[in-house]
Amino acid sequence: MNSITQVQQDLLGRMEQMKQGAEGPVLEASTLFDASGLEGGSAPKDGFRTAFGEIFTAIDNQHHKAGALTAAVDSGASDDLVGAMIESQKASVSFSALMQVRNKVTSAFEEIMRTPL
């Protein structure tokens, strides 16, 4: 399987995982947020904070991997320019997707705040 097909399959797999996660059970607000976490209590183990933390870590790891591969090509330690460029594009697409999710969450929050009680 060539590199582009592999990247496409990887992205399709991630999209399927996101779809399955979105179709999961609805969580109550009390399970997502813990007011005691704001007052020095223990932070919630599950919820948005953990999910976004894992996503941030994964995207950061992708950027570091792409940077390392690019640096290896620049220094002459590797001749896999195509692999470095593919990793760079994967990191870029992941970051762009994260920004789109952030924008959607922000607009949803603003819409909720504008809703009259």
N, C-alpha and C positions, 0 to 999 in steps of 0.2 A: 504494500500500500504506500502510495507516495505521500509526501509531507502535507500537501494541501488537503488531501482527502482525510488524513489523520486529524488535522486541525479541525476540519469541518465535523468529523465524527465526535471529537472531543467537545466542541461547542454545542452540538445537538444533544449530547449526553447531559451537559450542564443545564441546557434549557429544559430538558425532560425532568431533571431533578428539581428545578425551580417550579415547574408546573405541578409536580407531585406535592411539593411543599405547600404551594398555594391552595391546593385542593384538600389539604389536611383539615383536621378539626379546628373549629374556631376556639381561640383561647380567650378566657375571661381576662379582663384588665387586671384583676388581682393577681393573676399568675404571671403577668408580664412585668408589672411594676410593683415595687415594694417601697412604701413610704418610709419604712424604717431604714432603708438603704440610703435615703437622703439625710438622715439624722445620725449617721455613724453606725447604723446597724449593719447586718450582713447584706451583701448585694444578692439580688435574685440569681438563681443558678441557670434559669432558662429565660428566654425572651429575646426581645430585640437587641439588648445590649450584647448578649452572648453571640447571637447570630451575626450581627454586624461586626463584632470583634473578630470572629472567625473569617469573615469575608475580607476584612481589612488585612488580616495576617496573610491570607492566601494571595491577595493581589500584591502585597508588599513582597512576598516571596517570589512571585512571578517577575516583578521588576528587578529584584536582585539577581535572579537567575539570568534574565535577559542582559543585564549590565555585565555580569561576569562573562557570559558568552561573547558579548561584543568586545570586552576588554581583551579576551583571549585571542580573538581574531585580529584586533588592532596590534597586539604585541607580537603576533606571529606564532603564538603557541598553538593555535588551531587554524585550520583552513576551512572550517564549516561556516562559511558566510551565510548560506541559505538557512541553516539551523538557527543562527543568531538572529537573522532577520525575522524568521517565523516566531521565535520566542518574543522578540520585541513587539511584533504585531499582536500576539496573543495578550501580552501585558497591556498594550494600548487599548485593545477592545475590552478587556476586563475593566480597566479604569473608566472607560467611556460608559460602559453598562452601569457601573457603580454610580457615576454621576447622574445618569438618567433615573436610577432608583431613588437617589437622594432628592432629586428635583420633584419626583412624584410624591414622595413622602412629605416633603416640605409643602407642596401645594395642597395635599390632602389635609395636613395640619392647619394650614391657613384657612381652608374652606370650613373646617370644623370650628375654628375660632370665630368665623364670621356668622355662623349659624345662630339665630336668636333662640333663646331658651324659652 
